[in-house]
Amino acid sequence: MPKILLTGALRREYDSGQLLEIDMKDNPFEQLKLWLAEAIAHPVRLPDAMTLATVTPEGVPDARIVLLKDLDQSGLTFFTNYESPTGQHLKNNPHAACLFWWPEQERQIRILGKVAVVTEKISDTYFQSRPRGSKLAAHASPQSEVIKSREWLDQQLESVGKSFENQEVTRPPHWGGYRIIPHTFEFWQGRTNRLHDRLKYRLEKNKVWILERLAP
Ligand SMILES: Cc1cc2nc3c(=O)[nH]c(=O)nc-3n(C[C@H](O)[C@H](O)[C@H](O)COP(=O)(O)O)c2cc1C
């Protein structure tokens, strides 16, 4: 296999901005909200896409992207299939890391926290807001299982569509939300000469947020 060139021309300086303690909100949820608003306005493509890392029962890390669907002081909410590896890992070990990377702004946010299943009401309300096709897909697709073919999946969708004909598509019990309840947030802003700004909030005694600067 010919080597792909990942050095030289790909090397870049990061010089979009800076991050100073004085500009940081006292509360990291407010800081995240501010950065999300700035990412949306920039605009960053897919500002709501976050990499979510979980751990298998064997202690092996695994990661995938999910979409952030709600954010408030109680945490970050995303929706998935409870039976796929994400759900299985979280059932066994309810700790997760999640990460936003916004290249257009040279910003990264790392979040660590515990994860809890949201209420059925929250899952129902969000499920009902989805387009009909996505609702049907949640019934049709055994997420992350090996399947025979694309045709098989399309047939599943067709058959689920028929079973819900002229009816509201209800949320399948295996599909719903999780909330990440963070204890650590790190805000990263790329700077020149690899001397990036890194400001980390950690929750002390379960109630006070402490802000600290980390070496890049
Ligand atoms: C941009 C993007 C957004 C995604 N959003 C979600 C999501 O919100 N929920 C979800 O379950 N999977 C989402 N996926 C698919 C997941 O990355 C993954 O394939 C799926 O959740 C199965 O992961 P698992 O086998 O680790 O459980 C998204 C993928 C991409 C690339």
The ligand as an SDF file (V2000), in Angstrom:
LIG
                    3D

 31 33  0  0  0  0  0  0  0  0999 V2000
  -23.0100   12.5930   12.5280 C   0  0  0  0  0  0  0  0  0  0  0  0
  -23.5100   11.3500   13.2050 C   0  0  0  0  0  0  0  0  0  0  0  0
  -24.5670   11.4310   14.0860 C   0  0  0  0  0  0  0  0  0  0  0  0
  -25.0430   10.2880   14.7430 C   0  0  0  0  0  0  0  0  0  0  0  0
  -26.0210   10.4060   15.6830 N   0  0  0  0  0  0  0  0  0  0  0  0
  -26.4290    9.3140   16.3580 C   0  0  0  0  0  0  0  0  0  0  0  0
  -27.3570    9.4470   17.4420 C   0  0  0  0  0  0  0  0  0  0  0  0
  -27.7860   10.5500   17.8190 O   0  0  0  0  0  0  0  0  0  0  0  0
  -27.7450    8.3040   18.0740 N   0  0  0  0  0  0  0  0  0  0  0  0
  -27.2670    7.0700   17.7140 C   0  0  0  0  0  0  0  0  0  0  0  0
  -27.6560    6.0820   18.3180 O   0  0  0  0  0  0  0  0  0  0  0  0
  -26.3670    6.9310   16.7270 N   0  0  0  0  0  0  0  0  0  0  0  0
  -25.9390    8.0140   16.0470 C   0  0  0  0  0  0  0  0  0  0  0  0
  -24.9940    7.8860   15.0500 N   0  0  0  0  0  0  0  0  0  0  0  0
  -24.5020    6.5160   14.7240 C   0  0  0  0  0  0  0  0  0  0  0  0
  -23.4760    6.0870   15.7690 C   0  0  0  0  0  0  0  0  0  0  0  0
  -22.2250    6.7190   15.5210 O   0  0  0  0  0  0  0  0  0  0  0  0
  -23.2810    4.5560   15.8470 C   0  0  0  0  0  0  0  0  0  0  0  0
  -23.0600    4.0240   14.5590 O   0  0  0  0  0  0  0  0  0  0  0  0
  -24.5110    3.8630   16.4630 C   0  0  0  0  0  0  0  0  0  0  0  0
  -25.0230    4.5960   17.5580 O   0  0  0  0  0  0  0  0  0  0  0  0
  -24.1670    2.4540   16.9370 C   0  0  0  0  0  0  0  0  0  0  0  0
  -23.1400    2.5280   17.8920 O   0  0  0  0  0  0  0  0  0  0  0  0
  -22.8130    1.3120   18.8750 P   0  0  0  0  0  0  0  0  0  0  0  0
  -22.7220    0.0860   18.0190 O   0  0  0  0  0  0  0  0  0  0  0  0
  -21.5200    1.6660   19.5100 O   0  0  0  0  0  0  0  0  0  0  0  0
  -23.9570    1.2450   19.8870 O   0  0  0  0  0  0  0  0  0  0  0  0
  -24.4730    9.0180   14.4360 C   0  0  0  0  0  0  0  0  0  0  0  0
  -23.4080    8.9470   13.5380 C   0  0  0  0  0  0  0  0  0  0  0  0
  -22.9200   10.0820   12.9490 C   0  0  0  0  0  0  0  0  0  0  0  0
  -21.7230    9.9780   12.0310 C   0  0  0  0  0  0  0  0  0  0  0  0
  1  2  1  0
  2  3  1  0
  2 30  2  0
  3  4  2  0
  4  5  1  0
  4 28  1  0
  5  6  2  0
  6  7  1  0
  6 13  1  0
  7  8  2  0
  7  9  1  0
  9 10  1  0
 10 11  2  0
 10 12  1  0
 12 13  2  0
 13 14  1  0
 14 15  1  0
 14 28  1  0
 15 16  1  0
 16 17  1  0
 16 18  1  0
 18 19  1  0
 18 20  1  0
 20 21  1  0
 20 22  1  0
 22 23  1  0
 23 24  1  0
 24 25  2  0
 24 26  1  0
 24 27  1  0
 28 29  2  0
 29 30  1  0
 30 31  1  0
M  END
$$$$
